[in-house]
Amino acid sequence: MFNICSRNSITMRNGSSSHLISYLKLAATTSYTLIPQISNRRFLSVKSSLLIGLPSRRAFSIVFRRANSFQRQQKTISSNCHNCWRCHCGGYNSYSTSAKGSQAEGDDSTGFCINTSEFPPEKIRNFSIIAHIDHGKSTLADRLLELTGTISKSADNKQILDKLQVERERGITVKAQTASMVYQAKDGERYLLNLIDTPGHVDFSYEVSRSLSACDGVVLIVDANQGVQAQTVANFYLAFSKNLVIIPVLNKIDLKHARPDVVTEQLHGLFEIPSESVLRISAKMGIGIDDVLEAVVSRIPHPTGNRDLVTRALIFDSWYDRYKGVALLVAVVDGHLRLSQNITIAQSGKSYETKEIGVLHPDPTPLRTLYAGQVGYLYCNMRSIKEASVGGTIHPTNATVEILAGFKKAKPMVYAGVYPMDQSEHPMLRSALEKLLLNDSSVESKVESSAALGHGWRLGFLGVLHMDVFNQRLEQEYGAQVVLTAPNVPVKAKIFGAKNIKAYGGEIVTVNNPANLPDPVMIEEMSEPFVIGTIITPDVFLGEIMSLCMDRRGVQRDSRNIDSERIMMTFKLPLNEIVVDFYDKLKSITSGYASFDYEELGYEPSNLTIMDILLNGDLIPEMTSIVHVTKAKERGKAICARLKETIPRHQFQIAIQAAVGSRIIAREDIKALRKDVAAKLYGGDRTRRDKLLKRQSEGKKRMKMIGRIEMPRETFIKVLER
Ligand SMILES: Nc1nc2c(ncn2[C@@H]2O[C@H](COP(=O)(O)OP(=O)(O)OP(=O)(O)O)[C@@H](O)[C@H]2O)c(=O)[nH]1
């Protein structure tokens, strides 16, 4: 009997059940028994659509067989196949075939029935793929998975590891993904390769830096056409600073305009990478992929852990499963992690029993043990997100171990308020946020409330794209409709006067919400965050880029040619000036040829001021912002004009004002709705008409003094939304 170890789950993720149907048909017409790799629930949820077109009741038995066999797998793992994660039989059968069903029984030639205990640290390689955005990381990951037989070859394999809907829609990776695969190297040995595909955009660099902690080397991809870009530089130095082995790879050599020699020269000039160590591949066409695998095996060192020591595992990611609770992604450093083992998280001191343990292959694939050097996931009935600490050390309960170095906490660059559309949805939004925050540990959250928007949260993100993606994930994955307020960067205020310092709990107050800024009379000095921005561009755009940066209060630090046409410039820029639309502007003036990346420089004193918005003299705290003195007028005018467009006309005139202290710096008026009170007059004395008009204008004056400005919630949202 054969098991058909298909890549069904991948087919499902792509939104098509056609492959699965064909396997089922195959199973129905032959004597095969299908034991697919996807979870019970997903399988059963698509059951009805799978049954369409299947010939007999046999199809039913296949479906139910799957459900039963999965449960059996949890309970009985036979001695035949202790750690069989490849064929997923859980010890139920000794041998299996590939998805093509072409293997004969007992044929182990492509590595079926893998026992993870076979792979001591020397036979393991943990590596990440890093690159500038769109240089081909996920495409290379697809080819590596195909070549190692982890997934079956198919034209449908496009960015398999980009699992989130937002990633598929935007075509970018936002979440690092892990996949384990087995590779038969040219030296005749079989290696367990744990690959982590990382995001390229600077806003997700925390994902990259966390992933690198579980790796011993990286594959640095550079597009052979575009050459070195800003994030290539940032990623290179990140890997370099962590002492990781770097395998430089030029991708897209199939492109007509590829310039592999020029790009190799760039790598040599910028990073002193020897030209002969640079691999040339085309991930799309599948050229040179085995060279990458060979380089991974031969150049990247194996993990240094020891199986005989007390277990220590580093938690480097987590996510939430609706049915199983919190999943932890771990890198086992020493010893081993077993099913039904009592473990403790050193940082929290809390203990659990492991309920499921496995590897991502690339879908969660249960097994019994994870050994030193291996990377996998575990469920341990953890329900609360507060218990899961990314960067934490797992050890056996009752053992004492040295805690592993964790991660620096991510420093949010941009803050925004998140409120439910309707306050009745507050509990639902809270639960959605908790789950998503578990999945994205770089987001900071704090409860806050606003008179206009009710109870909500102030969230800190690594950038505006990060904020957008988070918002989209809240909507798509949790159905939460939220109001996102305009993003702002944090500022620091230095307070003076012992009494004030005591009241604010310190001399320096970090303000994430402009409405919470201490009274300006108490502030001695304000500082804002600065960054070092790196721009790589063809030199013809030099002039426009210089004026854009200067307009954004930038100061040039450095400039150097990276080849005969391209230049790399660095600027010191205030984060506030680049956070929203700088990159878009840069792309538009350079027709998309420039790339931009930045790194934090810290806070520096700056001439900042607080700008209030008043409606008929009343302060609207939600609209308060902190701006540079030189930009206040421009910003004030823009906000007043936007408010004028969105506030509906009232019976009385509305003055919209932007003020810095007591000085009004911008003003717009919304004219009153005019009722023709003299309409019913037919002739008569002129004084009768004047009297009516005078009474009307007095009424309006009174209304203006006591009348509330009706700002429908939607109006508020429109102005606050970016
Ligand atoms: N011609 C050609 N195109 C390629 C090659 N590799 C990738 N691409 C294309 O480049 C685009 C980006 O590829 P991805 O694999 O998504 O790039 P990425 O680096 O993972 O992107 P992010 O995750 O967003 O940073 C896709 O349209 C791919 O089809 C290649 O070798 N040749």
The ligand as a MOL file (V3000), in Angstrom:
LIG
                    3D

  0  0  0     0  0            999 V3000
M  V30 BEGIN CTAB
M  V30 COUNTS 32 34 0 0 0
M  V30 BEGIN ATOM
M  V30 1 N 13.4000 37.1640 -14.7590 0
M  V30 2 C 13.4830 36.7450 -13.5240 0
M  V30 3 N 12.5890 37.1570 -12.6170 0
M  V30 4 C 12.6940 36.7160 -11.3320 0
M  V30 5 C 13.7290 35.8370 -10.9510 0
M  V30 6 N 13.5820 35.5950 -9.6170 0
M  V30 7 C 12.5000 36.2800 -9.2060 0
M  V30 8 N 11.9560 36.9560 -10.2250 0
M  V30 9 C 10.7780 37.8170 -10.2020 0
M  V30 10 O 11.0250 38.9120 -9.3320 0
M  V30 11 C 9.8240 39.2890 -8.6480 0
M  V30 12 C 10.0780 39.3410 -7.1560 0
M  V30 13 O 10.3620 38.0430 -6.7070 0
M  V30 14 P 10.1650 37.6180 -5.1920 0
M  V30 15 O 10.6960 36.2290 -5.0720 0
M  V30 16 O 8.8040 37.8890 -4.7070 0
M  V30 17 O 11.1390 38.6520 -4.4890 0
M  V30 18 P 11.3710 38.8440 -2.9320 0
M  V30 19 O 12.7840 39.2570 -2.7710 0
M  V30 20 O 10.9340 37.6260 -2.1780 0
M  V30 21 O 10.4050 40.0470 -2.6090 0
M  V30 22 P 10.0210 40.6210 -1.1430 0
M  V30 23 O 9.6930 39.4520 -0.3090 0
M  V30 24 O 8.8830 41.4890 -1.3850 0
M  V30 25 O 11.2060 41.3590 -0.6500 0
M  V30 26 C 8.7730 38.2620 -9.0410 0
M  V30 27 O 7.9920 38.8100 -10.0640 0
M  V30 28 C 9.5830 37.0900 -9.5770 0
M  V30 29 O 8.8930 36.3520 -10.5600 0
M  V30 30 C 14.6690 35.4090 -11.9430 0
M  V30 31 O 15.5830 34.6390 -11.7160 0
M  V30 32 N 14.4870 35.9040 -13.2030 0
M  V30 END ATOM
M  V30 BEGIN BOND
M  V30 1 1 1 2
M  V30 2 2 2 3
M  V30 3 1 2 32
M  V30 4 1 3 4
M  V30 5 2 4 5
M  V30 6 1 4 8
M  V30 7 1 5 6
M  V30 8 1 5 30
M  V30 9 2 6 7
M  V30 10 1 7 8
M  V30 11 1 8 9
M  V30 12 1 9 10
M  V30 13 1 9 28
M  V30 14 1 10 11
M  V30 15 1 11 12
M  V30 16 1 11 26
M  V30 17 1 12 13
M  V30 18 1 13 14
M  V30 19 2 14 15
M  V30 20 1 14 16
M  V30 21 1 14 17
M  V30 22 1 17 18
M  V30 23 2 18 19
M  V30 24 1 18 20
M  V30 25 1 18 21
M  V30 26 1 21 22
M  V30 27 2 22 23
M  V30 28 1 22 24
M  V30 29 1 22 25
M  V30 30 1 26 27
M  V30 31 1 26 28
M  V30 32 1 28 29
M  V30 33 2 30 31
M  V30 34 1 30 32
M  V30 END BOND
M  V30 END CTAB
M  END
